[in-house]
Amino acid sequence: MADRDERPDGASTQDAPRSAAGSTPRAGAGSGSRPEALVLTGPTGAGKTELSLSVARRLDAEIISADSRQVYRHLDIGTAKATPEQRARVPHHGLDLVDPGTRYSAGRFAREARAWIREIRGRGKVPMLVGGTGFFLRALTDPLFREPPMDRERREALNAFLEAEDDATLGSWLETLDPESAERLAESGGRQRVLRALEMALLTGRPLGWWHRHRAAEEEGLDALVFVLSLPRERLYERINRRVDAMLEAGLVDEVARMLAEGYAPDDPGMTATGYPEIAAYLAGDLPLEEAAERIRSRTRGYARRQLTWFRNQLPDDPARTVWLDGTRPTDELVDEVVQRWARA
């Protein structure tokens, strides 16, 4: 099961401070014009796929995956990717874009998603982004700053130097060069984001936060109407546990074994999604299968908690732009609500 909180790169969307308006969709979204896209998000396991397919058929929509792990080819079971049958029912975009050994950034997603949105709207259909990767959504609605020019050779040399250092050393350097980023990344950073902050400070002479506050964004934020599908925690956890069991029954072990046989390593960008390292450890003889499965369940539940925290803190507290959906209600009722609210938007 994919853990989209494990970022495939050092994308700066999560490093950026909130805008003064404190909203994710761009300011002025409620000015009376129809939103450019509909977003259906929520924690992993909440039932977004089923609901999105039903909504798409009612609205004549095309789905754009906002999932940082479904971009990887061949990783189908562990990322809960839409099946070929589901894709035949509703057009999908954003799936199977790169191999598991390739990094796919939030910035690239935002650029490609904007192109898909233009094409879908040009066909007279509704673009619907579906997924729980918050930093992908934020790259669209609260875009990346325009990166200052940096000499390529110096950048490559610096990266090679930094990659050879351990995490403690990198953290110490960041505390000296960029205390603001060091504090922010201490609990929820990760090596790639630390490297990103060090790179900016060393090559530009200014810390990352300064650039976010003073540099113009690459694009204007997407005007979107956001729906968040939520469930009571115990019910969500039950769904997650059943989902992990279903993935194992569907052949997750074989999927991981096939990727390893093709030469991909457990630390490759696509292979770090929850489910893949645990099964790789089982195949290496380091874990019993049931222990690997329990780790997947536990890690996925933890990710769902972090997703919910992100949605509550990062999405605008405006019922006209963010609609929370009670996932315990019948699907047809939820579909009706989404369709009606979209019609009124």
CORHU-V855816 format. One record per residue. SS is DSSP state (@ for helix, = for strand, . for the rest). Layout:
# CORHU-V855816
ss=SS
ss=SS
This chain:
# CORHU-V855816
ss=.
ss=.
ss=.
ss=.
ss=.
ss=.
ss=.
ss=.
ss=.
ss=.
ss=.
ss=.
ss=.
ss=.
ss=.
ss=.
ss=.
ss=.
ss=.
ss=.
ss=.
ss=.
ss=.
ss=.
ss=.
ss=.
ss=.
ss=.
ss=.
ss=.
ss=.
ss=.
ss=.
ss=.
ss=.
ss=.
ss==
ss==
ss==
ss==
ss==
ss==
ss=.
ss=.
ss=.
ss=.
ss=.
ss=@
ss=@
ss=@
ss=@
ss=@
ss=@
ss=@
ss=@
ss=@
ss=@
ss=@
ss=@
ss=.
ss==
ss==
ss==
ss==
ss==
ss=.
ss=.
ss=.
ss=.
ss=.
ss=.
ss==
ss=.
ss=.
ss=.
ss=.
ss=.
ss=.
ss=.
ss=.
ss=.
ss=.
ss=.
ss=@
ss=@
ss=@
ss=@
ss=@
ss=@
ss=.
ss=.
ss==
ss==
ss=.
ss=.
ss=.
ss=.
ss==
ss=.
ss=.
ss=.
ss=.
ss=.
ss=.
ss=.
ss=@
ss=@
ss=@
ss=@
ss=@
ss=@
ss=@
ss=@
ss=@
ss=@
ss=@
ss=@
ss=@
ss=@
ss=@
ss=@
ss=@
ss=.
ss=.
ss=.
ss==
ss==
ss==
ss==
ss==
ss=.
ss=.
ss=.
ss=@
ss=@
ss=@
ss=@
ss=@
ss=@
ss=@
ss=@
ss=.
ss=.
ss=.
ss==
ss=.
ss=.
ss=.
ss=.
ss=.
ss=.
ss=@
ss=@
ss=@
ss=@
ss=@
ss=@
ss=@
ss=@
ss=@
ss=@
ss=@
ss=@
ss=.
ss=.
ss=.
ss=@
ss=@
ss=@
ss=@
ss=@
ss=@
ss=@
ss=@
ss=@
ss=@
ss=@
ss=.
ss=@
ss=@
ss=@
ss=@
ss=@
ss=@
ss=@
ss=@
ss=@
ss=@
ss=.
ss=.
ss=@
ss=@
ss=@
ss=@
ss=@
ss=@
ss=@
ss=@
ss=@
ss=@
ss=@
ss=@
ss=@
ss=@
ss=.
ss=.
ss=.
ss=@
ss=@
ss=@
ss=@
ss=@
ss=@
ss=@
ss=.
ss=.
ss==
ss=.
ss=.
ss=.
ss=.
ss=.
ss=.
ss==
ss==
ss==
ss==
ss==
ss==
ss==
ss=.
ss=.
ss=@
ss=@
ss=@
ss=@
ss=@
ss=@
ss=@
ss=@
ss=@
ss=@
ss=@
ss=@
ss=@
ss=@
ss=@
ss=@
ss=@
ss=@
ss=.
ss=@
ss=@
ss=@
ss=@
ss=@
ss=@
ss=@
ss=@
ss=@
ss=@
ss=.
ss=.
ss=.
ss=.
ss=.
ss=.
ss=.
ss=@
ss=@
ss=@
ss=@
ss=.
ss=.
ss=.
ss=@
ss=@
ss=@
ss=@
ss=@
ss=@
ss=@
ss=@
ss=.
ss=.
ss=.
ss=.
ss=.
ss=@
ss=@
ss=@
ss=@
ss=@
ss=@
ss=@
ss=@
ss=@
ss=@
ss=@
ss=@
ss=@
ss=@
ss=@
ss=@
ss=@
ss=@
ss=@
ss=@
ss=@
ss=@
ss=@
ss=@
ss=@
ss=@
ss=.
ss=.
ss=.
ss=.
ss=.
ss=.
ss=.
ss==
ss==
ss==
ss==
ss==
ss=.
ss=.
ss=.
ss=.
ss=@
ss=@
ss=@
ss=@
ss=@
ss=@
ss=@
ss=@
ss=@
ss=@
ss=@
ss=@
ss=@
ss=@
ss=.
